[in-house]
Amino acid sequence: VLFPAHRGVVGSQVVMDPTLICKKTRRLRGKLADICKKEPALLKEISKGVSQGSKECQYQFRSRRWNCTTVRRSLKKVLMRDTRETGFVNAITAAGVTYAVTRACTMGDLVECSCDKTVKGKPMF
């Protein structure tokens, strides 16, 4: 799951503020630091994708004892084990991020990407 140290909880929904993530995480290195500095729009879409993944996870597990709760202690405990739930949370989060970024790209909301092969630009990261 992205940015585990900078999540808040509102009800049962993950709250991710891309600006807050970048400001509070001064020790960022590598690709995430580059995204924070150079691609705030991409970070916003990543945040949307994580939120979408969380909502879908809660929907899929709605009738189970563990329903993808985002309370830090509970989620952290689940993610530290190799379980079906951990695999599902990671997969659904990745799918949500992929969907959000792809959608933003195809809608033209991300300046540096294009699904049109005739448009040649520098890679996003």
C-alpha positions in Angstrom: 0.0 0.0 0.0 1.3 3.4 -0.9 2.4 5.9 1.8 1.4 3.9 4.8 2.8 6.4 7.3 0.7 9.3 6.0 -2.8 8.0 6.0 -5.7 9.3 8.0 -9.0 7.8 8.6 -12.4 9.3 8.1 -15.0 6.8 8.9 -13.7 3.8 7.1 -12.2 5.6 4.2 -8.5 6.2 3.5 -7.7 9.9 3.2 -4.6 10.8 1.2 -3.5 14.3 0.6 -0.8 14.3 -2.0 0.6 17.7 -1.0 0.7 16.7 2.7 2.4 13.4 1.8 5.2 15.2 -0.1 5.6 18.0 2.6 5.7 15.6 5.5 8.0 13.0 3.9 11.2 15.0 3.6 13.4 11.9 3.4 11.8 10.7 0.2 14.3 9.2 -2.3 14.1 7.8 -5.7 11.1 7.7 -7.9 8.6 8.8 -5.3 10.6 11.9 -4.5 10.8 12.6 -8.3 7.0 12.2 -8.6 6.5 14.6 -5.6 8.7 17.3 -7.2 7.9 16.9 -10.9 4.5 15.3 -11.2 2.0 16.5 -8.6 -0.9 15.7 -11.0 0.3 12.1 -11.2 0.5 11.9 -7.4 -3.1 13.1 -7.2 -4.2 10.3 -9.6 -2.2 7.8 -7.6 -4.0 9.0 -4.5 -7.4 8.6 -6.2 -6.5 5.1 -7.2 -5.5 4.1 -3.7 -8.9 5.4 -2.5 -10.7 3.6 -5.3 -8.9 0.4 -4.3 -9.9 0.8 -0.7 -13.5 1.4 -1.5 -13.6 -1.7 -3.8 -11.8 -3.8 -1.1 -14.4 -2.7 1.5 -17.2 -3.6 -1.0 -15.8 -7.0 -1.8 -15.3 -7.9 1.9 -18.5 -6.2 3.1 -20.0 -9.4 4.6 -16.7 -10.8 6.1 -15.4 -10.4 9.6 -12.5 -8.4 8.3 -13.8 -5.9 5.7 -10.7 -4.0 4.6 -10.9 -1.7 7.5 -8.5 1.2 7.3 -7.9 1.6 11.0 -4.1 1.8 11.1 -3.6 -1.0 13.7 -5.8 -3.5 12.0 -4.7 -2.8 8.4 -1.0 -2.7 9.4 -1.4 -6.1 11.2 -3.0 -7.6 8.1 -0.4 -6.2 5.7 2.5 -7.6 7.7 1.4 -11.2 7.1 1.4 -13.3 4.0 -2.3 -14.0 3.7 -5.0 -14.0 1.1 -6.2 -10.7 2.5 -2.7 -9.1 2.1 -2.6 -10.3 -1.5 -6.0 -9.0 -2.2 -5.3 -5.6 -0.6 -2.1 -5.2 -2.6 -3.7 -6.4 -5.9 -6.8 -4.2 -5.5 -4.7 -1.2 -4.6 -2.5 -1.7 -7.7 -5.6 -2.1 -9.9 -7.1 1.1 -8.5 -3.9 3.1 -9.1 -3.5 1.6 -12.6 -7.1 2.5 -13.5 -6.9 6.0 -12.1 -3.6 6.8 -13.9 -4.7 5.2 -17.2 -8.0 7.1 -17.1 -6.3 10.4 -16.4 -3.9 9.8 -19.2 -6.6 8.9 -21.7 -8.7 11.9 -20.7 -5.7 14.2 -21.2 -5.5 15.2 -17.6 -1.8 14.2 -17.3 0.2 16.5 -19.6 3.3 14.2 -19.9 1.5 11.0 -21.0 -0.5 10.0 -24.0 -2.0 6.9 -25.3 -1.6 8.2 -28.8 1.5 6.7 -30.4 2.0 9.8 -32.6 2.6 11.9 -29.5 6.1 11.6 -28.3 7.1 13.0 -24.9 9.5 12.3 -22.2 8.7 9.4 -19.8 6.8 10.5 -16.7 9.4 8.9 -14.3 
